[in-house]
Amino acid sequence: MMLKKGDKIPSVLGLASDGTEVKASDFAGKPLVIYFYPKDNTPGCTAEACSLRDSYPALLDKGYTLIGISKDSVESHRKFAEKYSLPFLLLSDPSTEVNRAFGVWQLKKMAGREYMGTVRTTFITDADHVITEVITKVDTKKAADQLLPLL
């Protein structure tokens, strides 16, 4: 079941570019925007990341830390971030443990086949890491426009 408003986020968030485990406690006292996306370098995920990149200063001005999470490898994230000049943290979740903890690892359907995958979702937390908003119908090209009014 997907986490909802009022839930506290899980303690483990994923792996950083150096392979170390990142925890919510690493961001103690800071509100977070955590967005889950299916795959680096795909059209929708690239549009979403670039929308957030372009509005990153506004997120910082409001005091938020932005974190992107997918099951892609640390190396894939490094290349994706370099290619599109992404200034925010991308975390790797190769086991999908974090996706499952947030409830975004779900059955998906495409072209008549069913498979398990990441459902694109954005979570906003307060400084205590309690979820204040969840965006489930993300408009990849206007992700920042959806997000900023909720902060």
N, C-alpha and C positions, 0 to 999 in steps of 0.2 A: 504494500500500500504506500502511495506517495505521501511524503511529509506534507503537512499543511500549516496554515497560520497557527501560531501558538506553540508549535513543536520546537524543541531544541535540536540543532543540527548535530550529527554524529561527530565524535572527536577526531577521527581520522579523515583527511580530505584527499590524500593521494601522494604521489611521488613528485618531487621537484626535479629540475633539470640535472641536479647533481646526484639524483637517486635517493636522497634522504626523504624520510616520511614527513609530510606536512600535516600538522594538527590544528584544529580550531584554536587551541590554546596559544598557538604562535601569534594569533591576532587578538589577544585578550584586550577587551575594552574598545575594540574597533568594529563598527558595523560592516557587514559584508554583502557583496553581490556575488553570488555563485551561479554560474551558468553552465549547464550540461549541454553538450553538443555531440552529435554522432561521430564525425570524422574530420580530421585535418584535411585541408586542401580540396574540399568538395564545394560546389557553388554556394549552397545555402550556408554552410558553416563559415566559409570565407566572408560572405556578405555580412553575417552576424558579427564576426570578429572585427571586421573593418568598421562597421557601424559603432561598435563599442569603443574601438580605438579612437575614432574621430571625436567621440564625446568623453573620452577618458578624463580630460582636465575638469570637466563639470562634475564627474563622479568624485574626483579627488577634492574638489572645492566643497562638496557636501560631506566630506569625511569618510567616504566609503573605500574599501579595498575591493578590487575586482579580481575574481578568480574564475578561470575557465577550466572545465574538467571533461575529459573524454578517455576512452579506453586505449587511445593511441599511445605509442611508446614515447619515452622521454626524448629520444632522438627525433621522432616525427614532430613533436611539439617544438623542439629547438629550431628545426628547419622552417616550420610554419610561422613561428614568431619572427624569425629573421626575414623571411620572404615578404611578410606584410607589415613589418615594423610594429609588432604588437608590444606595447609597453607593460602589459599586465602579466600576472602569473598564470601559466598553463600547467595543470597538474595531470599526471598520467595515472590511470586506474586500469591497468592491464587485466586484473583479475575480476573486474566489475564489482568488487566488494563495496566501493563507495557509491557507485550507481545504484546498487541494490539497497544500501542503507538509506538512501534518499528516496527510493521507490521509483526511480526513473528507468530502470532496466525492465522492459516490458515486452510483451508479444506485439510485434508489428506486422503489417501486411503491405506487400508491394508487388505489383505485377502478378497477382494470384498466388504468391507464396508467403508463408508465415515464417517468421524468425524472431529471435530475441535481439533487442537492440536498445539503444539509448533514445528515450523520448526527450526531445529538445524542451528544456524547462529552465526557468530562471527563478532563483530563490533570493529574497532580500531579508537580511536579518538586522536586528538591533545590535547594540554594543555587547549585549549578553549572549548573542548568537541564537536568539529566539526568532523564528521566522515571522516576519511581519507582512510579507506579500509573496505570492507565487504566481508567476506568469507561465501558463501552460500553452497558450496559443501564440507562440513567438513569431513575429513578422521579421524574418531574417534581415531584410533590407532596412527596416526601421526599428531594430531592437533597442537602440538607445532612446528613440522617441517614445517607445512604450515604457521604458524603464524610468527615465528621469522624472516624470510627473509623480511617480510613486515614492520617491525618496524624500 
